[in-house]
Amino acid sequence: MTDKLTGRRPVLITGAIYTVAALLTVISAWITGLHRYDLSNTISEYIALSPWTAVMYLVSAAVMVTLIFIYIKRRQMPKYRKILYGIIFACVFGCALFPCNYDWSRLTTEIHNYFAIGLMLGVTISFVMLLIKGRTKAQRILGIAGVLYAAYFIVCYLVIDLEFFSDTILIWENTFIYLLLAELFIE
């Protein structure tokens, strides 16, 4: 029997799991009337709207992180990149382990926020490293796109708090996540 986790399959499977988990979470919230059609919530805020979505996402994150660690271990890449991806996906799991809902727990939400900041910072650093040390043209192009996107994200969301950006953060944040998956795919 051939190994189903060879090549880039772990990244593709991770992307599929994330997409299904995110869609289930957001669509279920919209169907039940929780923040219906609200793009101003982050995926983390949607995940923590109900206990079942928080548990479902925790299980999904555990599988995704495992798949990515398998992928990272098998890929030929510099050790610093493996460490950086390890930190990034440890933050993904930390975000899942500590749901973002102040009504449930202020402490848990604050811990979540630290993991989320670590995640975004780690992804931004990975884009910079890809731009500087990318071995292929595709990596350098994605590095440029990732750095520009991260800079735009940081300025719009954290520096000037652009209303349009905040009102559609669900879209912007998920684009950030898919850029990370694209980076891993071309690694």
N, C-alpha and C positions, 0 to 999 in steps of 0.2 A: 504494500500500500504506500502510495507516495505521501510525502509530508504536505499537508494542506497549508502550512504556515511558511512556505518558502517564498523567496523573492519579496515582492511588494505587497503580497496578500494581507499581511497583518495591518498595514496602513489602510488598505481598502476596506477591510472588515471593520477596523476601528471607525473609519468615516461613516460606514453604514450603520453601525451601532449608535454612534453619536446622533446621526440624523434621525433615526427611528425614535430614540429616547427623547430628543428635543421636540420632535413633531408630536409624539404622544403627550408630552408634558404640556406644551402650549395649546394644542387643539383640545385636550381634555379640559384645560382651564377655560378656554373660550366657550366650549359647549356647556359647561356648568355655570357660566356667567361670572367667573372670577377674572376680572380684568379683560373682558371680552374685547378682542381686536386691539389690545394695548401693546404697542411696540416700544413703550418707554420702560418696560420691565426688562431686566437682564434675564438671561436664561436661568441663572442661579435663583433669582427671585421667583420665577415661574416654578422651578423645581421644588422650592420650599413652600409652595402654596398649600400642598396637602402631603400628609405623611406617606401615602403610597407612591407618589412621584419621587419623593426624597429617597425612599428605599429602592425604588426601581433604578434611579439614577446612580445610587451608590453601587449597586450590583453591576450596572452597565460600566461605570467608571473602573471598577475592579477588573473587569474583563478587558476594557480598553487599555488600561495601564499594563496589564500582563502582556497583551499582544504587542504593545509598543516596546516593552523591555525585551521581549523575544526578538523583535525586529532589530533593535539597537545592538543587541549582543551579536547578532549574525552579520551585521553590515560592517564593511571595511570603511571606517571613518576614524578621524583622529580622536584620541581619548578625551580631549577637552569637549568635543561635541557630544560624545556619549554621556559625559558627566552633566553637561548642560541640559540635554534632553531628559536625563534622569531627574534632574531638579524640576524641570518644567512639568513632567508627568507626575512627580510626587505632589506638586502643587495642584494638579488636576484632581488627584485623589483626595488631597486635603480639602479642596472645595466641596467635593462630594460628601466627605465624612462630616463636615461641619456645615449644615444647611444655613442658608441666608434668610432668616426670618426672625426679626426682632421680637415678634409676638411669642415665638417659642422660647428664644433665649438670646439675650443681648450678648453674652460672652461667646456663645457659639457663632453668632453672626459676625462679631468682631474678629474671631479667629478665621472665619471664612474670608473676610475681607483681606486679611494679611496674606492668605494663600492666593487670593485672586490678584492682588498686587504683585506678588512673587511670580505668578504665572505670566501676567502681561509683561513684566520686566524681563523675565527669562526669555519669552518669545521675541521681544524686541532685541535683546542681545543676540539671540540666535540669528535674526535677520541681519544684524550688523556683521556678525561673524561670517555669514554666508556671502554677504557683499564683499567683504575683505578677502576671505580665503576660499571662495567658491572655486571649485576645480573645473567646472564646465560653464559654458555660456548660459545654459538654462539656470544654473544655480546663481550666477551673477545677476541675471535679469530678475529672478525671483527675489534675490537679496535687495536689489534696488526697489522693486515694488513693495516688498515687506517693510523696508526702512521708511519709505515715503508714507506708506499706509500707517505704520506705527506712529510716526511723527504727527500725521494728520489726526489720528485717533487721540493722542495725548493732548495736543493743542485744543482740539474741539471739545473733548470731554472733561479734561482735568484743568486746563489753563484758563480758557475763556468760557467754558460751560455753555457752549452754543445750544440754544433751545432746540433747534431742528435736530441736532445730533442727539441730544438727550431724549427727545421725543421718539427717536427711532433707534435707540441703542441696541435693541434686540438684533436688528439687521447688521449693524456695524460690528458688534461683538462676535456674531457668528461668522462674519467675513474674516475676522482676525483668526478664529479657530480653524477655518478651512484653509487659510494661507499657511498656518502651521502644518496642517496635514499635507498640503502640497509640498512644502519644504521637506518633510520627511520622505515623501514619495520620490522626490528626485535625489535624495541623499545617496 
